[in-house]
C-alpha cells in the first residue's frame, strides 16, 4: 500500500527548468478564464520567477488579457500605462516607482522588473486598449486614490471636482493618518465619511458609464471609478479595524474580488464575443479557498480564491506555492528594514515536509481531477505562510495553520530549497501614516 509520500511522488510532474516545464499545468488550466497564482512568502525568488514564466505562457499561448496583483490600484495602474506605452516612464524600474511604501521589495524587485520589461516588449505595436494590462486589486491607497479622483475630475469636469473636494474634505481633520480616522470614528469622537464616499462613487460610476458609452476617455474614467471604489471600501476597512463589527480581512478580500469583477467587465468591452482572461498574483492566503483552512472554519474569514470559485466554478484555477527551507526577503516587524532571512526547515507535521520527503527538488502536483493525490493529502496538516514579516522564533504560532490542501488549491508547485528576492531599494522608506490593510500580518 502506497504511503502519502509515495502517492505524491508518483503523481508529481518534475520541473527541470526547461521550456515545457509547465505543460501539465497549462493542460490542467485548459480554457479557464481566471488563474490565481499564489506564493507562500512575499519574498521568494522562485515564486516570482515561476509565476512570471507561467504568466508568459498564458499570455502567449492562451490569449490572457491582464495581470492583476496583490498591490495598490494607483501604483499598479502606473505600471499598466507603461506596459501599454501610454506614459512617460522610461523603464520598468521607474514605472514601479509608485510602490514606495513598506514593503517596497514586494513589487520593487529584480524579478518583477524583468517581467514588466517583457510585458512592455510584448505589447509593442499593439493599440493601447488591446495590450495586456497590469492592475492592482488591493485596498491600501485611501489618500492616493482620493488624489487620483480629484486629478481626473479637475481635467474633465471642474464642477464635479469641486463636489469631490467637498466630499473628500471630510477626511481633512485627520490629515493622512488613516488609523486616526478609524479610531476617532470608531469611538464616536468624529463623524464617519461613509455617506460622502458612497455619493462620490455613485457619481463617478455615472461618469464612467457615459465615457464607455461614447468611447470617450474610457480608460481614464475606469481608472477614476476604481479609485473611487477603493476610497469607499478603504473607509469601511479603517472603521472595521477599530469597531470589529465586520472582519477587516473579509472587507479586504471582498474588495479584491469586486475589483477583479469590475476589471472583467471593463476588459470585456474590448473583447467582443469572448470573456476576458486574467491571471492573478497574490499570497496563498488570498489565492487559496478559505473553506479548506482554519481561516474559514474557525474564524469565518473568506478569501479571494473562495469568492472567485463560488462565482466561476471550474472556470477558475487556484494554484498554491510551497517551500521547505532556504532564504526569504522579509522584515522582523512592520516598517522595519528588510533583510535576507533564513527560512527554517518546515515542521515534520506540515504539508511542506511531506512534499519535501518525496526527494523531488521542484515539482508541480495536480490536485483537481487527481483522485489518488487528493485522497493521500485529504487529512488536514499544518501549512506555513510567511508574509512581509517573518518571526522564526515564534514560527508555529506566527506562521502555521491547519489546511486541507486538495480542497484549498487545484494544483501546487513545490520547491524544496528557495532563495530571497533581490530588492531594488537598499532601504525601506520612512514610515507612512497610512497603515496598509496587510498590517499587522503582512499577508
N, C-alpha and C positions, 0 to 999 in steps of 0.2 A: 504494500500500500504506500502510495506516494505521500511524502510529507508536504506541508505548505511550501517549504523552500524548494523541493524538487518540482512541484507543480509550477511555481513561478519561473524557475529556470527553464522548464520545458516550454512555457507559453511566451517567454520574453523574446523580443527582437533586438539583437545586439546592435549598438551604434558604433561603427568603426571609424567615423569621421569622413566617410565617403559621400559623394553627391546624392546617392539614392538611399541614404540612411532613413529618411522619413517617408519612404514609400508606404510602409504598413500603416502609419498614422494617417497619411492622406487618403488611403483606401478606407480607413475607418470613418474619416470625416465625410467622404462621399460628396454629396451635393448640399450638405448643411450650410446654412447662411450665416450662422454665428459660431465662432470658435473662440473659446475663452482659454487663454494660456496662462497658467499660474506661475508661481515661484515660491519656494519655501523660505526664502530670505529676500530682503530688499538690497542685497549687496553681493550677489554671487555671479561671477563672470560667466560660468557655463550656462546659467539660466537665461541671461540676456542674449548670449550668442545663439543658443538653440531656438529661443523664441524668434529671433531675427531670421534664422535660416528657415524655420517653418513658415514664417510670415511671407518671406520672399517667394517661396513656392506656392503659397495660397494665392498670392497676387499674380504671379506669372502663369500658373497652370490652371487656377480655378476662378480667376477674374474677381478677386476680392477688391472691394472699393475703398476701404478705410481701415485705419488702425485707431483704436480707442484705448487710452491708457488710464491707469490709476494716477492721474495728475490733474492739475487745475485747468479749468477751461481756458482762461485768457492766455496763460503761459503756453499751453498746447496749441492754441489757435495761432499764435505767432509762428510756431513751427509749421503748422498747416499752410500758412501763407508762404513760407519759404519753400516748402517742397512742391507747391503748386506754381512757383515762380511769380507770386503776387506781391512780394515785399522786397525791401531794400537790404535785408540781412545778407551779408556776403559769404557766410559759411554756416555749416551746421552748428558748430560750437557757438557762434554768435546768435543764431536763431534760438538756441536753448537758453539764452541769457535771461529769459523771464523766470526760470526756475532758480530764484535767488534766496529763497527761504530754506531753513533747515527742513528736511535733509537734502542738500543740493546734489549729493552724489547719486541719489536715486535715479535721476534722469540726466544730470550733467556728468556723464562718464564716457569713457572712450568707446565702449560698445554701442551706446545709443548714438553717438556721433557717427560711427561707421554705418549704422542702419539709416540714419537720416540722410547721409550723403548718398547712399544707394537709392533711397526713395526719390530724392530730388532728381537724380540722373534718370531713373525710370520714367519720371513724369515729363522729361524734356520732350518738347514737340507736341504735347497734348494740350488741348484747351484747358484752362484752369478748372472749369466745372467738371471736366472728365478725368482729371488727375486723381490719383489715390490720395485720400486725405489723412490727416493726423489730428486727433481730437482728444480732449480730456474729459473724464467722467466725474471727477472728484468734487467734493464740497468743501472748499477751503477759502477761496478768494473773495470774501464778502466785500471789502472795500475796493479791491482792484476791479471787481465786476461792476460795482456801482459807477466807478470812474469810466469804465468802458461804455456803459449805457449812456452816460451823460455826454461822452465824446461823440458817440454815434448820433444822438439826437441833436446836438449842437450844430452838426453839419447838415442834417436832413429836415429837422422840424424844431426851430428855436422855441416855439410856444410849448411843445411837448417837453423840451429840455428844461424849461422853466418849471413845469409841473414836476418833473423828475427831481430837480434840485430841492424843491419844497418838500416832496415826499421823503427823499433820502436824507434831508436835513434833520429828520427825526433822530438820526444816529449821531449828530454833531456833538451833543453834550457828552458823549462817551469817547470822543476822539477816535483813534483806530484800535482801541482796546476792546476786542470782541468779548473777551471773558468778562470785563467790567460790565458791558451791556447785559450779558446773560445774568450776572449776579444781581444787578440793580433791578432788572425787570422781574427776575425770579423771586426776589424778596419783596416785591411790590413797592420799591422805592422810586422807580421810574416807569413811565408808561411804555407799553410794547409798541414796536413799529410794524406789527403784523399787518394791520389794515393798509398801511401805506405801501408796503412792498407787494402785497397782492394786487392793489389797484394799479401799480406800475407794470406788473407782469401782464395784467389783462390788457392794458393799453398797448404795450409793446407787441403782444400777440396779434392784435388787430393790425398794427403797422406791418408786421412780418407777413401776415396773410395777404395784405394788399400788395406788398412788394413781390411775393411769389406769384400772385395772380397776374400781375402786369410785367413780370420778368424784370423788375427794376430793383437793382441792388439787392437781389435775393440773398446773397451770401452775407452782406453786411447786416441785413435785417435779421437773418437767422442767428448770427453771432450775438447781436444785441439781445434777442429773445432768450438765448441760453444764459447769457449773463444775468438778465433779469430773473430768470427762473432760479439761478444759483443764489441770488440775493434773497429771494423769498425762502428757499429751503435752508440756507445758512442761518437766517434769522431764527427760524424754528429750531435749528440744531443747537445754537448757543443758548437758547432758553431751556431746551431739554437737558443740556449738560447740568443745569442747576436744579430745575424743577423735578427732574426724573419722572415726569408724568408720562413720558414716552421714551423709548430707547433711542439714545443718540446714535448708536450703531445702526439701528434699523432705519432711522431717518437718512443716514449717510448712504447705505446700500440701496434704499428705495430711490434716492436721488440719482445714483448711478444708473439704475435700471430705467428710470424716467428719462434721463438724458440720452441713454442708448436708444430708447424707443423713438425719441424725437429725432435723433440722428438718422435712424432708419427711414422715418417719414421724409426727412429732408433729402436724403440721397435718392430715394425712390423717384423724386421729381425728375432726376436726370437719368433715370434708367427705366424707360417705358417698357412694359412687358416683362419685367423681371424684378425680383426682390433684391435689394442691395445685400452685399455680403460684407461682414465686418469681423475683424479679429480684435480681441480684447487682451491687453496685457495688465495683469493685476496679481496681487498676492493670492496664494492658495486659499487664505481665509476669506477672500471675497469670491474667488472663482468656483470653489467647491460648493456643494449643496449642503446648507446648514442643517438640514433634516437628518443628515448622517453623522452629525458631530454633537459634542456637548453644547455648542453654541445654540443649536436649535432645541435639542431635547431638554436641556437643563435650564437654559436662560431665555428661551423663547425668541432668539435672535434669528433674523433672516439674512440671506446673502444675495449678492448679485447673481451668482450661479443658480441658486434656488429659484429666484424670480424669473430668470431667463428660461429655465427648464419648464416652469409652470406655464409660461406663455407660449413657448416654441416647441416643447417636447423634444423629439429626436432630431429636430432641425437645428438644435444647439448641441455642441460638443464641448465638454468640460475636461481640461487636461491639467493634471497636477504635476508638480516637480518635487524631487526629493534628493537629499544628500545624507551621507553617513558622517563624514568628517571633512576637515580642510580649513579654509580661512574665509572670512567674510569682512566686508567693509560695513561697519556699524558704529554706534556710539554707546557709551555707558549710561547716558541719561539724555533727556530732551535738551536740545540747544547746547550740547557739549561737542567738543571736536570729534570728527570721525577718526576711526582707527582701523588698521588691518588686524582683525581679531582671530584668535584660534577657535575653531568650532570643535567642541568636544565630540568624541565618538558617540554615536547615538546609543540610547539605553537598550539593554537586552530585551525589554518587553515592548519595543516600539516597532512600527511598520518599517522604519528606516533600517533597523538592524536586520529584520527578516529579509528585506530586499538586498542588503549588503551580503548576507550569508549565502546568496546564490553563487558568489565568486565572480559574477559578471561586473565589470567596472562601470559600463554605461549601457543602458538598455531602455527600450520602450515596452511597457506592459499594457496590452489591451485589456479592458475590463468590460466594456459593452459587448454583448453577444459573445462572451468568453466564459462559458459556464464553469469550466474547471478552475480558472483563476479566480472567478468570483466566489466559488464555494470555498476555496482554500484560504481566502482572505476575509471572509464574511465576519468572523469573530472580531469584535472591536479590540483595537490596540491603541497604545499611545502614539501620538503623531506630533512631530516638532514643528514649530512655527517661530521664525525669527523675523522681526520687523526691522525698523531702523535702530532699535535698541536691543542690545544683546547683553544678558546678565548670566554668564555661565555659572556663577557661584550659587544661583538660585534657579538653575535651569528647569528642574522638574516642575516647580510652581510657576515659573515665569513663561515657559516656552513649550510645555507639553499639555495636551488634552486628548481625550478619547475620541476616536472616529471609527467609522466603518468605511474603509477605502473603496470597495466596489460600488457602494451607494453614493459616495461623495464625488467620484470622478468617472469619466468614460475611459480614460487612459492615464497612465503615469509614466513620466520619464525619470529614471533614477541615475544618479552619478555618485559613485561611492566616495570619491575624493574631489573636492571642488576648490576653487580659488576666488580671491576677492576681486571685485571690480576695481578699475583704476579711475578715481575721481578726476575731473578736470580741474578742480579747485583744491589747493593745498589746505585751505582752512574753511571752516563754516563761517557764514556772515554773523554779524552781531544779532542777538535775539530780537525777534519781531514781537510786537504787542499782540498781533492777531494770531491766536493759537489755532493750529490746524485741527481738523477733525480726527486725525490719527492719534492725537495726544490722549492718554499717555502711552497707549500700547504700541504705537508705531507701525501698525499693520496697514 
